[in-house]
Amino acid sequence: GQMWWGVAQQGMYNLLGLALALALVYLVMQRLADRILAPIERLVRVAKDISRLGQYDLRVQKTSEDELGELTDEFNRMLSQIELRDAPRSCARPCWRLKRPIAPSRSFWPT
């Protein structure tokens, strides 16, 4: 009887230790997942806003100096390059809507 009680008691301690270890692992993994997924979710949200609205002036806030921070920097840099590339087109569009062509100024032409 006493030997079985000792084995059962040791088994219960082992199960309790395993449960505590699993709870600790769960908490650590939850925290890591939040730390990793939050910046990715911000990137996805801004990318969706840009594709839906066409606003290339939106940027993602950098929150870390790790690989995700580097990805955020490159994403923002890519958006800046798209903005610069599209700037001449966006400036030219209103000119097509003018009712009268723009006349050259006389001060620039020799008389």
C-alpha positions in Angstrom: 0.0 0.0 0.0 2.6 2.5 1.0 4.7 1.9 -2.1 1.8 2.5 -4.4 0.9 5.6 -2.5 4.4 6.9 -3.0 4.2 6.1 -6.8 0.8 7.8 -7.1 2.1 10.8 -5.2 5.2 11.1 -7.4 2.9 10.7 -10.5 0.7 13.6 -9.3 3.8 15.8 -8.7 5.0 15.0 -12.2 1.6 15.9 -13.7 1.5 19.1 -11.7 5.1 20.0 -12.9 4.1 19.2 -16.5 0.9 21.3 -16.3 2.9 24.3 -14.9 5.6 23.9 -17.6 2.9 23.8 -20.3 1.2 26.9 -18.9 4.6 28.7 -18.8 5.3 27.7 -22.4 1.9 28.8 -23.5 2.3 32.3 -21.9 5.8 32.7 -23.5 4.6 31.6 -26.9 1.5 33.9 -26.7 3.8 36.8 -25.9 6.1 36.0 -28.8 3.2 35.5 -31.2 1.9 39.0 -30.2 5.3 40.5 -30.7 5.8 38.9 -34.1 2.2 39.2 -35.4 1.4 42.8 -34.5 4.0 44.3 -36.9 2.9 42.0 -39.6 -0.7 42.8 -39.1 0.1 46.5 -39.3 1.9 45.9 -42.6 -1.1 44.0 -43.9 -3.6 46.7 -42.8 -1.6 49.5 -44.5 -1.1 47.4 -47.7 -4.9 46.8 -47.9 -5.6 50.5 -47.3 -3.1 51.4 -50.1 -4.5 49.0 -52.6 -8.1 49.9 -51.8 -7.6 53.7 -51.6 -4.6 54.2 -53.8 -2.9 56.4 -51.1 0.8 55.8 -51.5 1.5 58.4 -48.9 0.5 56.0 -46.1 3.4 54.6 -44.0 3.8 51.8 -41.4 5.1 52.8 -38.0 8.4 51.0 -37.1 8.3 49.5 -33.7 11.5 47.5 -33.5 15.0 47.3 -34.8 14.9 43.6 -35.7 14.0 41.9 -39.0 10.4 43.1 -38.8 11.7 46.6 -38.3 13.9 46.2 -41.4 10.9 44.9 -43.3 8.9 47.9 -42.2 11.7 50.3 -43.4 11.9 48.6 -46.8 8.1 48.6 -47.2 8.0 52.4 -46.4 11.0 53.0 -48.8 9.1 51.1 -51.5 6.1 53.3 -51.0 8.3 56.4 -51.3 9.7 55.2 -54.6 6.2 54.6 -55.9 5.2 58.1 -54.8 8.2 59.6 -56.6 7.6 57.6 -59.7 3.9 58.5 -59.9 4.4 62.2 -58.9 4.9 63.5 -62.5 1.8 61.6 -63.6 -0.3 63.1 -60.9 1.0 66.6 -61.6 0.2 66.2 -65.3 -3.4 65.0 -64.8 -4.9 68.4 -63.9 -3.2 70.0 -66.9 -5.3 67.8 -69.2 -8.4 69.2 -67.6 -7.6 72.8 -68.4 -10.2 74.4 -70.8 -7.6 76.7 -72.3 -4.0 75.8 -73.0 -1.4 77.7 -71.0 0.0 80.6 -73.0 3.7 81.3 -72.7 4.6 84.4 -70.7 5.9 87.3 -72.9 8.7 88.0 -70.4 10.5 84.7 -71.5 10.4 85.5 -75.2 12.6 88.1 -76.9 10.7 90.8 -78.7 
